[in-house]
Every structure is written in C-alpha cells, then in structure tokens.
Amino acid sequence: MKKTLILIVPVFIYASCNSNNMPKDSIDSAKQKNKSLDSSKISSDNKDSLKKDDNFLVNAASGGLLEVQLGSIAEKNAASARVKEFGKMMVMDHTKANTELIALAKNKNIVVPSIPGKDEQDKIDKLQKEQGKDFDKDYVSLMIDDHQDDIKEFKDAADNVHDSDLKNFALKTLPVLQKHLDKIQAIDSVMKK
C-alpha cells in the first residue's frame, strides 16, 4: 500500500506542476497552438516566416476584440456624444474586420484567440469601471495609443508578412485604422479646449 501511495503522489505532483505551465493568456495559447501546427506543416526554412504571419493575425485578433468591447463600453459609459459615436464606429468597423480576420485565419489554418489577451482584458476591466468624463479622458488616450501601435503593426505586416492574403488584409485595413486615429485625435483636441 505504501508503494502505491509513493507512486501516485509524484504523478499527481507532476501533473499539478505541468498544468501551471499551460498558457493563461489567450494570445500565448493561440501562439503555442500555431507553433505546433506550423511544426507539422513545413520545413524549418519557412518556420520564421510562418511565425511572423501567425503572430500578426493572433495579435490583430486580440486587438480587434479589445476595440469592439471598449467601443461597446464607450457607447454606455462615455459622457461625450462624440466619444459615444466613436465607440459605435469602433464596434461596427472592428466587428467587420474581425469577421474577415477570422475567415482568413480559418482558411490559413491559423488559430486566433476568441477572447482578448490578458493585457487587453486588463484595459477592458479598468475602463469598464469608469464613467463620464474620467472614462472619456482615459478611453480617448488609450484609443490614440492603441491606434498608433496598430498602424505600426499593420504597416510592418504589409511590408514583412509572407502570405499575400495577409498582406492584402493589412493593406486594406490600414486606411480604416488611420481614419480611426484621425477621428480620435480630433476628439482629443476638442476635449482639451
């Protein structure tokens, strides 16, 4: 009986330790799944290019989910009619882009997160607790930073991803992201007057 217990305990401890190694972030989880899929698909020569392509879609998916959720929150929590309208535009435009991205990922056999990554979720949780002018200030600031980062990522993807469909998606989405940045910067300048 003691020998059986001695054998079970190490197995239980091993299983418990290994479950802690599982990614808790939806982005990390998607990237890990893509790495496994890529390993079975290709030679080592193409792994870096596939990883770049996969990572672009994974990050874009999580960012798109952030935009939709925060846009929805802005429609409810914002004080400014302009900020509410911008939130509505985010929901509409990023839902459309997310739908295209998901179809593209499925077609390319790339796993993308269905929920925002941890960093994105932290931003959602923070802003969800805010209302009125405090919400407007923080949301506008976040949207400016986020869209500046998105534009850099999409330009990088347009220049560096290897898959032509992903390149086209990045190029097609860039003008929409620039429109969003221009609009939120205009809202910010009006709010600061």
CNS distance restraints for C-alpha pairs under 8 A (distance, minus, plus):
assign (resid   1 and name CA) (resid   5 and name CA) 6.50 0.50 0.50
assign (resid   2 and name CA) (resid   6 and name CA) 6.18 0.50 0.50
assign (resid   3 and name CA) (resid   7 and name CA) 6.30 0.50 0.50
assign (resid   4 and name CA) (resid   8 and name CA) 6.19 0.50 0.50
assign (resid   5 and name CA) (resid   9 and name CA) 6.10 0.50 0.50
assign (resid   6 and name CA) (resid  10 and name CA) 6.87 0.50 0.50
assign (resid   7 and name CA) (resid  11 and name CA) 6.62 0.50 0.50
assign (resid   8 and name CA) (resid  12 and name CA) 6.07 0.50 0.50
assign (resid   9 and name CA) (resid  13 and name CA) 6.05 0.50 0.50
assign (resid  10 and name CA) (resid  14 and name CA) 5.94 0.50 0.50
assign (resid  11 and name CA) (resid  15 and name CA) 6.12 0.50 0.50
assign (resid  12 and name CA) (resid  16 and name CA) 6.12 0.50 0.50
assign (resid  13 and name CA) (resid  17 and name CA) 6.10 0.50 0.50
assign (resid  14 and name CA) (resid  18 and name CA) 6.12 0.50 0.50
assign (resid  15 and name CA) (resid  19 and name CA) 6.22 0.50 0.50
assign (resid  16 and name CA) (resid  20 and name CA) 6.78 0.50 0.50
assign (resid  17 and name CA) (resid  21 and name CA) 7.05 0.50 0.50
assign (resid  18 and name CA) (resid  22 and name CA) 7.16 0.50 0.50
assign (resid  22 and name CA) (resid  29 and name CA) 7.83 0.50 0.50
assign (resid  23 and name CA) (resid  28 and name CA) 5.81 0.50 0.50
assign (resid  23 and name CA) (resid  29 and name CA) 5.35 0.50 0.50
assign (resid  24 and name CA) (resid  28 and name CA) 7.45 0.50 0.50
assign (resid  24 and name CA) (resid  29 and name CA) 7.23 0.50 0.50
assign (resid  25 and name CA) (resid  29 and name CA) 6.16 0.50 0.50
assign (resid  25 and name CA) (resid 117 and name CA) 5.47 0.50 0.50
assign (resid  25 and name CA) (resid 118 and name CA) 5.40 0.50 0.50
assign (resid  26 and name CA) (resid  30 and name CA) 6.12 0.50 0.50
assign (resid  26 and name CA) (resid 113 and name CA) 5.48 0.50 0.50
assign (resid  26 and name CA) (resid 114 and name CA) 7.65 0.50 0.50
assign (resid  26 and name CA) (resid 115 and name CA) 6.55 0.50 0.50
assign (resid  26 and name CA) (resid 116 and name CA) 6.67 0.50 0.50
assign (resid  26 and name CA) (resid 117 and name CA) 5.01 0.50 0.50
assign (resid  26 and name CA) (resid 118 and name CA) 7.17 0.50 0.50
assign (resid  27 and name CA) (resid  31 and name CA) 6.17 0.50 0.50
assign (resid  27 and name CA) (resid  58 and name CA) 6.46 0.50 0.50
assign (resid  27 and name CA) (resid  59 and name CA) 7.07 0.50 0.50
assign (resid  27 and name CA) (resid  62 and name CA) 7.15 0.50 0.50
assign (resid  27 and name CA) (resid 112 and name CA) 7.59 0.50 0.50
assign (resid  27 and name CA) (resid 113 and name CA) 6.03 0.50 0.50
assign (resid  27 and name CA) (resid 116 and name CA) 7.60 0.50 0.50
assign (resid  27 and name CA) (resid 117 and name CA) 5.20 0.50 0.50
assign (resid  27 and name CA) (resid 118 and name CA) 7.89 0.50 0.50
assign (resid  28 and name CA) (resid  32 and name CA) 6.04 0.50 0.50
assign (resid  29 and name CA) (resid  33 and name CA) 6.27 0.50 0.50
assign (resid  29 and name CA) (resid 113 and name CA) 7.86 0.50 0.50
assign (resid  30 and name CA) (resid  34 and name CA) 6.14 0.50 0.50
assign (resid  30 and name CA) (resid  58 and name CA) 6.87 0.50 0.50
assign (resid  30 and name CA) (resid 111 and name CA) 5.49 0.50 0.50
assign (resid  30 and name CA) (resid 112 and name CA) 5.56 0.50 0.50
assign (resid  30 and name CA) (resid 113 and name CA) 5.87 0.50 0.50
assign (resid  31 and name CA) (resid  35 and name CA) 6.10 0.50 0.50
assign (resid  31 and name CA) (resid  54 and name CA) 7.38 0.50 0.50
assign (resid  31 and name CA) (resid  55 and name CA) 6.76 0.50 0.50
assign (resid  31 and name CA) (resid  58 and name CA) 7.12 0.50 0.50
assign (resid  31 and name CA) (resid 111 and name CA) 7.55 0.50 0.50
assign (resid  31 and name CA) (resid 112 and name CA) 7.99 0.50 0.50
assign (resid  32 and name CA) (resid  36 and name CA) 6.47 0.50 0.50
assign (resid  33 and name CA) (resid  37 and name CA) 6.25 0.50 0.50
assign (resid  33 and name CA) (resid 111 and name CA) 6.78 0.50 0.50
assign (resid  34 and name CA) (resid  38 and name CA) 5.84 0.50 0.50
assign (resid  34 and name CA) (resid  51 and name CA) 7.89 0.50 0.50
assign (resid  34 and name CA) (resid  54 and name CA) 6.89 0.50 0.50
assign (resid  34 and name CA) (resid 110 and name CA) 6.17 0.50 0.50
assign (resid  34 and name CA) (resid 111 and name CA) 6.01 0.50 0.50
assign (resid  35 and name CA) (resid  39 and name CA) 6.14 0.50 0.50
assign (resid  35 and name CA) (resid  51 and name CA) 7.25 0.50 0.50
assign (resid  36 and name CA) (resid  40 and name CA) 6.66 0.50 0.50
assign (resid  37 and name CA) (resid  41 and name CA) 6.37 0.50 0.50
assign (resid  38 and name CA) (resid  42 and name CA) 6.24 0.50 0.50
assign (resid  38 and name CA) (resid  47 and name CA) 6.86 0.50 0.50
assign (resid  38 and name CA) (resid  50 and name CA) 7.08 0.50 0.50
assign (resid  38 and name CA) (resid  51 and name CA) 7.82 0.50 0.50
assign (resid  39 and name CA) (resid  43 and name CA) 7.64 0.50 0.50
assign (resid  39 and name CA) (resid  44 and name CA) 7.96 0.50 0.50
assign (resid  39 and name CA) (resid  47 and name CA) 7.54 0.50 0.50
assign (resid  42 and name CA) (resid  46 and name CA) 6.55 0.50 0.50
assign (resid  42 and name CA) (resid  47 and name CA) 6.95 0.50 0.50
assign (resid  43 and name CA) (resid  47 and name CA) 6.87 0.50 0.50
assign (resid  46 and name CA) (resid  50 and name CA) 6.24 0.50 0.50
assign (resid  47 and name CA) (resid  51 and name CA) 5.99 0.50 0.50
assign (resid  48 and name CA) (resid  52 and name CA) 6.26 0.50 0.50
assign (resid  49 and name CA) (resid  53 and name CA) 6.30 0.50 0.50
assign (resid  49 and name CA) (resid 161 and name CA) 6.88 0.50 0.50
assign (resid  49 and name CA) (resid 162 and name CA) 6.25 0.50 0.50
assign (resid  50 and name CA) (resid  54 and name CA) 5.96 0.50 0.50
assign (resid  50 and name CA) (resid 162 and name CA) 7.60 0.50 0.50
assign (resid  51 and name CA) (resid  55 and name CA) 5.91 0.50 0.50
assign (resid  52 and name CA) (resid  56 and name CA) 6.16 0.50 0.50
assign (resid  52 and name CA) (resid 161 and name CA) 6.30 0.50 0.50
assign (resid  53 and name CA) (resid  57 and name CA) 6.63 0.50 0.50
assign (resid  53 and name CA) (resid 157 and name CA) 7.79 0.50 0.50
assign (resid  53 and name CA) (resid 161 and name CA) 5.34 0.50 0.50
assign (resid  53 and name CA) (resid 162 and name CA) 6.76 0.50 0.50
assign (resid  53 and name CA) (resid 163 and name CA) 7.00 0.50 0.50
assign (resid  53 and name CA) (resid 166 and name CA) 7.31 0.50 0.50
assign (resid  54 and name CA) (resid  58 and name CA) 6.18 0.50 0.50
assign (resid  54 and name CA) (resid 110 and name CA) 6.27 0.50 0.50
assign (resid  54 and name CA) (resid 111 and name CA) 7.92 0.50 0.50
assign (resid  55 and name CA) (resid  59 and name CA) 5.97 0.50 0.50
assign (resid  56 and name CA) (resid  60 and name CA) 5.98 0.50 0.50
assign (resid  56 and name CA) (resid 153 and name CA) 7.71 0.50 0.50
assign (resid  56 and name CA) (resid 157 and name CA) 6.75 0.50 0.50
assign (resid  57 and name CA) (resid  61 and name CA) 5.92 0.50 0.50
assign (resid  57 and name CA) (resid 101 and name CA) 7.22 0.50 0.50
assign (resid  57 and name CA) (resid 105 and name CA) 7.11 0.50 0.50
assign (resid  57 and name CA) (resid 110 and name CA) 7.92 0.50 0.50
assign (resid  57 and name CA) (resid 112 and name CA) 6.74 0.50 0.50
assign (resid  58 and name CA) (resid  62 and name CA) 6.40 0.50 0.50
assign (resid  58 and name CA) (resid 111 and name CA) 7.31 0.50 0.50
assign (resid  58 and name CA) (resid 112 and name CA) 4.84 0.50 0.50
assign (resid  58 and name CA) (resid 113 and name CA) 6.50 0.50 0.50
assign (resid  59 and name CA) (resid  63 and name CA) 6.09 0.50 0.50
assign (resid  60 and name CA) (resid  64 and name CA) 5.95 0.50 0.50
assign (resid  60 and name CA) (resid 150 and name CA) 7.99 0.50 0.50
assign (resid  61 and name CA) (resid  65 and name CA) 6.23 0.50 0.50
assign (resid  61 and name CA) (resid  98 and name CA) 6.46 0.50 0.50
assign (resid  61 and name CA) (resid 101 and name CA) 7.00 0.50 0.50
assign (resid  61 and name CA) (resid 102 and name CA) 7.74 0.50 0.50
assign (resid  61 and name CA) (resid 112 and name CA) 6.32 0.50 0.50
assign (resid  61 and name CA) (resid 113 and name CA) 6.55 0.50 0.50
assign (resid  61 and name CA) (resid 114 and name CA) 7.87 0.50 0.50
assign (resid  61 and name CA) (resid 116 and name CA) 7.90 0.50 0.50
assign (resid  62 and name CA) (resid  66 and name CA) 6.30 0.50 0.50
assign (resid  62 and name CA) (resid 112 and name CA) 7.89 0.50 0.50
assign (resid  62 and name CA) (resid 113 and name CA) 6.33 0.50 0.50
assign (resid  62 and name CA) (resid 114 and name CA) 7.71 0.50 0.50
assign (resid  62 and name CA) (resid 115 and name CA) 6.81 0.50 0.50
assign (resid  62 and name CA) (resid 116 and name CA) 4.67 0.50 0.50
assign (resid  62 and name CA) (resid 117 and name CA) 5.91 0.50 0.50
assign (resid  62 and name CA) (resid 120 and name CA) 7.35 0.50 0.50
assign (resid  63 and name CA) (resid  67 and name CA) 6.31 0.50 0.50
assign (resid  63 and name CA) (resid 116 and name CA) 7.13 0.50 0.50
assign (resid  63 and name CA) (resid 120 and name CA) 7.22 0.50 0.50
assign (resid  64 and name CA) (resid  68 and name CA) 6.33 0.50 0.50
assign (resid  64 and name CA) (resid  94 and name CA) 5.70 0.50 0.50
assign (resid  64 and name CA) (resid  95 and name CA) 7.52 0.50 0.50
assign (resid  64 and name CA) (resid  97 and name CA) 7.56 0.50 0.50
assign (resid  64 and name CA) (resid  98 and name CA) 6.09 0.50 0.50
assign (resid  65 and name CA) (resid  69 and name CA) 6.20 0.50 0.50
assign (resid  65 and name CA) (resid  94 and name CA) 7.68 0.50 0.50
assign (resid  65 and name CA) (resid  98 and name CA) 7.48 0.50 0.50
assign (resid  65 and name CA) (resid 115 and name CA) 6.81 0.50 0.50
assign (resid  65 and name CA) (resid 116 and name CA) 5.71 0.50 0.50
assign (resid  66 and name CA) (resid  70 and name CA) 5.98 0.50 0.50
assign (resid  66 and name CA) (resid 116 and name CA) 6.09 0.50 0.50
assign (resid  66 and name CA) (resid 120 and name CA) 5.92 0.50 0.50
assign (resid  66 and name CA) (resid 121 and name CA) 7.37 0.50 0.50
assign (resid  66 and name CA) (resid 124 and name CA) 7.10 0.50 0.50
assign (resid  67 and name CA) (resid  71 and name CA) 5.83 0.50 0.50
assign (resid  67 and name CA) (resid  90 and name CA) 6.04 0.50 0.50
assign (resid  67 and name CA) (resid  91 and name CA) 6.92 0.50 0.50
assign (resid  67 and name CA) (resid  94 and name CA) 6.57 0.50 0.50
assign (resid  68 and name CA) (resid  72 and name CA) 6.21 0.50 0.50
assign (resid  68 and name CA) (resid  90 and name CA) 5.89 0.50 0.50
assign (resid  68 and name CA) (resid  91 and name CA) 4.45 0.50 0.50
assign (resid  68 and name CA) (resid  92 and name CA) 7.79 0.50 0.50
assign (resid  68 and name CA) (resid  94 and name CA) 6.00 0.50 0.50
assign (resid  68 and name CA) (resid  95 and name CA) 6.48 0.50 0.50
assign (resid  69 and name CA) (resid  73 and name CA) 6.33 0.50 0.50
assign (resid  69 and name CA) (resid  91 and name CA) 7.36 0.50 0.50
assign (resid  69 and name CA) (resid 124 and name CA) 7.22 0.50 0.50
assign (resid  70 and name CA) (resid  74 and name CA) 6.03 0.50 0.50
assign (resid  70 and name CA) (resid  87 and name CA) 7.14 0.50 0.50
assign (resid  70 and name CA) (resid 124 and name CA) 6.24 0.50 0.50
assign (resid  70 and name CA) (resid 127 and name CA) 7.70 0.50 0.50
assign (resid  70 and name CA) (resid 128 and name CA) 7.99 0.50 0.50
assign (resid  71 and name CA) (resid  75 and name CA) 6.33 0.50 0.50
assign (resid  71 and name CA) (resid  84 and name CA) 7.91 0.50 0.50
assign (resid  71 and name CA) (resid  86 and name CA) 7.34 0.50 0.50
assign (resid  71 and name CA) (resid  87 and name CA) 3.72 0.50 0.50
assign (resid  71 and name CA) (resid  88 and name CA) 5.91 0.50 0.50
assign (resid  71 and name CA) (resid  89 and name CA) 7.53 0.50 0.50
assign (resid  71 and name CA) (resid  90 and name CA) 5.27 0.50 0.50
assign (resid  71 and name CA) (resid  91 and name CA) 5.35 0.50 0.50
assign (resid  72 and name CA) (resid  76 and name CA) 6.86 0.50 0.50
assign (resid  72 and name CA) (resid  87 and name CA) 6.15 0.50 0.50
assign (resid  72 and name CA) (resid  88 and name CA) 6.74 0.50 0.50
assign (resid  72 and name CA) (resid  91 and name CA) 6.33 0.50 0.50
assign (resid  73 and name CA) (resid  77 and name CA) 5.86 0.50 0.50
assign (resid  73 and name CA) (resid  78 and name CA) 7.87 0.50 0.50
assign (resid  73 and name CA) (resid  87 and name CA) 7.55 0.50 0.50
assign (resid  73 and name CA) (resid 127 and name CA) 7.90 0.50 0.50
assign (resid  73 and name CA) (resid 128 and name CA) 6.44 0.50 0.50
assign (resid  74 and name CA) (resid  78 and name CA) 5.08 0.50 0.50
assign (resid  74 and name CA) (resid  83 and name CA) 6.73 0.50 0.50
assign (resid  74 and name CA) (resid  84 and name CA) 5.41 0.50 0.50
assign (resid  74 and name CA) (resid  87 and name CA) 5.13 0.50 0.50
assign (resid  74 and name CA) (resid  88 and name CA) 7.80 0.50 0.50
assign (resid  74 and name CA) (resid 135 and name CA) 7.91 0.50 0.50
assign (resid  74 and name CA) (resid 136 and name CA) 7.85 0.50 0.50
assign (resid  74 and name CA) (resid 139 and name CA) 7.69 0.50 0.50
assign (resid  75 and name CA) (resid  83 and name CA) 7.61 0.50 0.50
assign (resid  75 and name CA) (resid  84 and name CA) 4.39 0.50 0.50
assign (resid  75 and name CA) (resid  85 and name CA) 7.03 0.50 0.50
assign (resid  75 and name CA) (resid  87 and name CA) 5.54 0.50 0.50
assign (resid  75 and name CA) (resid  88 and name CA) 6.22 0.50 0.50
assign (resid  76 and name CA) (resid  84 and name CA) 7.32 0.50 0.50
assign (resid  77 and name CA) (resid 128 and name CA) 7.83 0.50 0.50
assign (resid  77 and name CA) (resid 130 and name CA) 7.06 0.50 0.50
assign (resid  77 and name CA) (resid 131 and name CA) 4.81 0.50 0.50
assign (resid  77 and name CA) (resid 132 and name CA) 6.00 0.50 0.50
assign (resid  77 and name CA) (resid 135 and name CA) 6.80 0.50 0.50
assign (resid  78 and name CA) (resid  83 and name CA) 6.21 0.50 0.50
assign (resid  78 and name CA) (resid  84 and name CA) 5.80 0.50 0.50
assign (resid  78 and name CA) (resid 131 and name CA) 6.11 0.50 0.50
assign (resid  78 and name CA) (resid 132 and name CA) 4.97 0.50 0.50
assign (resid  78 and name CA) (resid 133 and name CA) 6.89 0.50 0.50
assign (resid  78 and name CA) (resid 135 and name CA) 5.98 0.50 0.50
assign (resid  78 and name CA) (resid 136 and name CA) 5.50 0.50 0.50
assign (resid  79 and name CA) (resid  83 and name CA) 7.50 0.50 0.50
assign (resid  79 and name CA) (resid  84 and name CA) 7.63 0.50 0.50
assign (resid  79 and name CA) (resid 131 and name CA) 7.35 0.50 0.50
assign (resid  79 and name CA) (resid 132 and name CA) 4.26 0.50 0.50
assign (resid  79 and name CA) (resid 133 and name CA) 5.67 0.50 0.50
assign (resid  79 and name CA) (resid 135 and name CA) 7.80 0.50 0.50
assign (resid  79 and name CA) (resid 136 and name CA) 6.66 0.50 0.50
assign (resid  80 and name CA) (resid  84 and name CA) 6.31 0.50 0.50
assign (resid  80 and name CA) (resid 132 and name CA) 7.66 0.50 0.50
assign (resid  80 and name CA) (resid 133 and name CA) 7.56 0.50 0.50
assign (resid  80 and name CA) (resid 136 and name CA) 7.02 0.50 0.50
assign (resid  81 and name CA) (resid  85 and name CA) 6.10 0.50 0.50
assign (resid  82 and name CA) (resid  86 and name CA) 6.10 0.50 0.50
assign (resid  82 and name CA) (resid 187 and name CA) 6.89 0.50 0.50
assign (resid  83 and name CA) (resid  87 and name CA) 6.15 0.50 0.50
assign (resid  83 and name CA) (resid 136 and name CA) 6.64 0.50 0.50
assign (resid  83 and name CA) (resid 140 and name CA) 7.67 0.50 0.50
assign (resid  83 and name CA) (resid 187 and name CA) 7.35 0.50 0.50
assign (resid  84 and name CA) (resid  88 and name CA) 6.32 0.50 0.50
assign (resid  85 and name CA) (resid  89 and name CA) 6.30 0.50 0.50
assign (resid  86 and name CA) (resid  90 and name CA) 6.23 0.50 0.50
assign (resid  86 and name CA) (resid 183 and name CA) 7.82 0.50 0.50
assign (resid  86 and name CA) (resid 184 and name CA) 7.42 0.50 0.50
assign (resid  87 and name CA) (resid  91 and name CA) 6.34 0.50 0.50
assign (resid  88 and name CA) (resid  92 and name CA) 6.31 0.50 0.50
assign (resid  89 and name CA) (resid  93 and name CA) 5.90 0.50 0.50
assign (resid  90 and name CA) (resid  94 and name CA) 5.63 0.50 0.50
assign (resid  90 and name CA) (resid  95 and name CA) 7.87 0.50 0.50
assign (resid  91 and name CA) (resid  95 and name CA) 5.74 0.50 0.50
assign (resid  92 and name CA) (resid  96 and name CA) 6.38 0.50 0.50
assign (resid  93 and name CA) (resid  97 and name CA) 6.28 0.50 0.50
assign (resid  93 and name CA) (resid 176 and name CA) 7.94 0.50 0.50
assign (resid  94 and name CA) (resid  98 and name CA) 5.76 0.50 0.50
assign (resid  95 and name CA) (resid  99 and name CA) 6.13 0.50 0.50
assign (resid  96 and name CA) (resid 100 and name CA) 6.46 0.50 0.50
assign (resid  97 and name CA) (resid 101 and name CA) 6.05 0.50 0.50
assign (resid  97 and name CA) (resid 173 and name CA) 7.52 0.50 0.50
assign (resid  98 and name CA) (resid 102 and name CA) 6.01 0.50 0.50
assign (resid  99 and name CA) (resid 103 and name CA) 6.32 0.50 0.50
assign (resid 100 and name CA) (resid 104 and name CA) 6.11 0.50 0.50
assign (resid 101 and name CA) (resid 105 and name CA) 6.02 0.50 0.50
assign (resid 101 and name CA) (resid 169 and name CA) 7.84 0.50 0.50
assign (resid 102 and name CA) (resid 106 and name CA) 6.07 0.50 0.50
assign (resid 102 and name CA) (resid 112 and name CA) 7.36 0.50 0.50
assign (resid 103 and name CA) (resid 107 and name CA) 6.12 0.50 0.50
assign (resid 104 and name CA) (resid 108 and name CA) 6.19 0.50 0.50
assign (resid 104 and name CA) (resid 165 and name CA) 7.80 0.50 0.50
assign (resid 104 and name CA) (resid 166 and name CA) 7.79 0.50 0.50
assign (resid 105 and name CA) (resid 109 and name CA) 5.88 0.50 0.50
assign (resid 105 and name CA) (resid 110 and name CA) 4.80 0.50 0.50
assign (resid 105 and name CA) (resid 111 and name CA) 6.61 0.50 0.50
assign (resid 105 and name CA) (resid 112 and name CA) 6.98 0.50 0.50
assign (resid 106 and name CA) (resid 110 and name CA) 6.05 0.50 0.50
assign (resid 106 and name CA) (resid 111 and name CA) 7.35 0.50 0.50
assign (resid 113 and name CA) (resid 117 and name CA) 7.60 0.50 0.50
assign (resid 116 and name CA) (resid 120 and name CA) 5.68 0.50 0.50
assign (resid 116 and name CA) (resid 121 and name CA) 5.74 0.50 0.50
assign (resid 117 and name CA) (resid 121 and name CA) 6.02 0.50 0.50
assign (resid 118 and name CA) (resid 122 and name CA) 6.11 0.50 0.50
assign (resid 119 and name CA) (resid 123 and name CA) 6.54 0.50 0.50
assign (resid 120 and name CA) (resid 124 and name CA) 6.37 0.50 0.50
assign (resid 121 and name CA) (resid 125 and name CA) 6.06 0.50 0.50
assign (resid 122 and name CA) (resid 126 and name CA) 6.17 0.50 0.50
assign (resid 123 and name CA) (resid 127 and name CA) 6.23 0.50 0.50
assign (resid 124 and name CA) (resid 128 and name CA) 5.90 0.50 0.50
assign (resid 125 and name CA) (resid 129 and name CA) 6.79 0.50 0.50
assign (resid 126 and name CA) (resid 130 and name CA) 7.20 0.50 0.50
assign (resid 127 and name CA) (resid 135 and name CA) 6.51 0.50 0.50
assign (resid 127 and name CA) (resid 138 and name CA) 7.52 0.50 0.50
assign (resid 127 and name CA) (resid 139 and name CA) 7.15 0.50 0.50
assign (resid 130 and name CA) (resid 134 and name CA) 6.43 0.50 0.50
assign (resid 130 and name CA) (resid 135 and name CA) 4.97 0.50 0.50
assign (resid 131 and name CA) (resid 135 and name CA) 4.85 0.50 0.50
assign (resid 131 and name CA) (resid 136 and name CA) 7.70 0.50 0.50
assign (resid 132 and name CA) (resid 136 and name CA) 6.30 0.50 0.50
assign (resid 133 and name CA) (resid 137 and name CA) 6.13 0.50 0.50
assign (resid 134 and name CA) (resid 138 and name CA) 6.32 0.50 0.50
assign (resid 135 and name CA) (resid 139 and name CA) 5.79 0.50 0.50
assign (resid 136 and name CA) (resid 140 and name CA) 5.90 0.50 0.50
assign (resid 137 and name CA) (resid 141 and name CA) 6.21 0.50 0.50
assign (resid 138 and name CA) (resid 142 and name CA) 6.08 0.50 0.50
assign (resid 139 and name CA) (resid 143 and name CA) 6.03 0.50 0.50
assign (resid 140 and name CA) (resid 144 and name CA) 6.22 0.50 0.50
assign (resid 140 and name CA) (resid 184 and name CA) 6.48 0.50 0.50
assign (resid 140 and name CA) (resid 187 and name CA) 7.77 0.50 0.50
assign (resid 140 and name CA) (resid 188 and name CA) 6.50 0.50 0.50
assign (resid 141 and name CA) (resid 145 and name CA) 6.39 0.50 0.50
assign (resid 141 and name CA) (resid 188 and name CA) 7.84 0.50 0.50
assign (resid 142 and name CA) (resid 146 and name CA) 5.83 0.50 0.50
assign (resid 143 and name CA) (resid 147 and name CA) 5.87 0.50 0.50
assign (resid 143 and name CA) (resid 181 and name CA) 7.61 0.50 0.50
assign (resid 143 and name CA) (resid 184 and name CA) 6.97 0.50 0.50
assign (resid 144 and name CA) (resid 148 and name CA) 6.17 0.50 0.50
assign (resid 144 and name CA) (resid 181 and name CA) 6.09 0.50 0.50
assign (resid 144 and name CA) (resid 184 and name CA) 6.40 0.50 0.50
assign (resid 144 and name CA) (resid 185 and name CA) 6.61 0.50 0.50
assign (resid 145 and name CA) (resid 149 and name CA) 6.25 0.50 0.50
assign (resid 146 and name CA) (resid 150 and name CA) 6.05 0.50 0.50
assign (resid 147 and name CA) (resid 151 and name CA) 6.01 0.50 0.50
assign (resid 147 and name CA) (resid 177 and name CA) 6.42 0.50 0.50
assign (resid 147 and name CA) (resid 178 and name CA) 7.60 0.50 0.50
assign (resid 147 and name CA) (resid 180 and name CA) 7.25 0.50 0.50
assign (resid 147 and name CA) (resid 181 and name CA) 5.69 0.50 0.50
assign (resid 148 and name CA) (resid 152 and name CA) 6.46 0.50 0.50
assign (resid 148 and name CA) (resid 181 and name CA) 7.04 0.50 0.50
assign (resid 149 and name CA) (resid 153 and name CA) 6.25 0.50 0.50
assign (resid 150 and name CA) (resid 154 and name CA) 6.04 0.50 0.50
assign (resid 150 and name CA) (resid 177 and name CA) 7.32 0.50 0.50
assign (resid 151 and name CA) (resid 155 and name CA) 6.00 0.50 0.50
assign (resid 151 and name CA) (resid 174 and name CA) 6.40 0.50 0.50
assign (resid 151 and name CA) (resid 177 and name CA) 6.41 0.50 0.50
assign (resid 151 and name CA) (resid 178 and name CA) 7.01 0.50 0.50
assign (resid 152 and name CA) (resid 156 and name CA) 6.07 0.50 0.50
assign (resid 153 and name CA) (resid 157 and name CA) 6.11 0.50 0.50
assign (resid 154 and name CA) (resid 158 and name CA) 6.02 0.50 0.50
assign (resid 154 and name CA) (resid 170 and name CA) 5.25 0.50 0.50
assign (resid 154 and name CA) (resid 171 and name CA) 7.34 0.50 0.50
assign (resid 154 and name CA) (resid 173 and name CA) 7.77 0.50 0.50
assign (resid 154 and name CA) (resid 174 and name CA) 6.43 0.50 0.50
assign (resid 155 and name CA) (resid 159 and name CA) 6.25 0.50 0.50
assign (resid 155 and name CA) (resid 170 and name CA) 7.14 0.50 0.50
assign (resid 155 and name CA) (resid 171 and name CA) 7.49 0.50 0.50
assign (resid 155 and name CA) (resid 174 and name CA) 7.31 0.50 0.50
assign (resid 156 and name CA) (resid 160 and name CA) 5.81 0.50 0.50
assign (resid 156 and name CA) (resid 161 and name CA) 7.82 0.50 0.50
assign (resid 157 and name CA) (resid 161 and name CA) 5.06 0.50 0.50
assign (resid 157 and name CA) (resid 166 and name CA) 7.76 0.50 0.50
assign (resid 157 and name CA) (resid 167 and name CA) 6.36 0.50 0.50
assign (resid 157 and name CA) (resid 170 and name CA) 6.34 0.50 0.50
assign (resid 158 and name CA) (resid 166 and name CA) 7.75 0.50 0.50
assign (resid 158 and name CA) (resid 167 and name CA) 4.69 0.50 0.50
assign (resid 158 and name CA) (resid 168 and name CA) 7.24 0.50 0.50
assign (resid 158 and name CA) (resid 170 and name CA) 5.45 0.50 0.50
assign (resid 158 and name CA) (resid 171 and name CA) 5.83 0.50 0.50
assign (resid 159 and name CA) (resid 167 and name CA) 7.48 0.50 0.50
assign (resid 161 and name CA) (resid 166 and name CA) 6.97 0.50 0.50
assign (resid 161 and name CA) (resid 167 and name CA) 6.24 0.50 0.50
assign (resid 162 and name CA) (resid 166 and name CA) 7.76 0.50 0.50
assign (resid 162 and name CA) (resid 167 and name CA) 7.38 0.50 0.50
assign (resid 163 and name CA) (resid 167 and name CA) 6.32 0.50 0.50
assign (resid 164 and name CA) (resid 168 and name CA) 6.10 0.50 0.50
assign (resid 165 and name CA) (resid 169 and name CA) 6.17 0.50 0.50
assign (resid 166 and name CA) (resid 170 and name CA) 6.21 0.50 0.50
assign (resid 167 and name CA) (resid 171 and name CA) 6.17 0.50 0.50
assign (resid 168 and name CA) (resid 172 and name CA) 5.92 0.50 0.50
assign (resid 169 and name CA) (resid 173 and name CA) 6.08 0.50 0.50
assign (resid 170 and name CA) (resid 174 and name CA) 6.13 0.50 0.50
assign (resid 171 and name CA) (resid 175 and name CA) 7.70 0.50 0.50
assign (resid 172 and name CA) (resid 176 and name CA) 7.82 0.50 0.50
assign (resid 173 and name CA) (resid 177 and name CA) 6.39 0.50 0.50
assign (resid 174 and name CA) (resid 178 and name CA) 6.17 0.50 0.50
assign (resid 175 and name CA) (resid 179 and name CA) 6.10 0.50 0.50
assign (resid 176 and name CA) (resid 180 and name CA) 6.27 0.50 0.50
assign (resid 177 and name CA) (resid 181 and name CA) 6.22 0.50 0.50
assign (resid 178 and name CA) (resid 182 and name CA) 6.11 0.50 0.50
assign (resid 179 and name CA) (resid 183 and name CA) 6.13 0.50 0.50
assign (resid 180 and name CA) (resid 184 and name CA) 6.13 0.50 0.50
assign (resid 181 and name CA) (resid 185 and name CA) 6.02 0.50 0.50
assign (resid 182 and name CA) (resid 186 and name CA) 6.21 0.50 0.50
assign (resid 183 and name CA) (resid 187 and name CA) 6.32 0.50 0.50
assign (resid 184 and name CA) (resid 188 and name CA) 6.09 0.50 0.50
assign (resid 185 and name CA) (resid 189 and name CA) 6.24 0.50 0.50
assign (resid 186 and name CA) (resid 190 and name CA) 6.36 0.50 0.50
assign (resid 187 and name CA) (resid 191 and name CA) 6.19 0.50 0.50
assign (resid 188 and name CA) (resid 192 and name CA) 6.25 0.50 0.50
assign (resid 189 and name CA) (resid 193 and name CA) 6.60 0.50 0.50
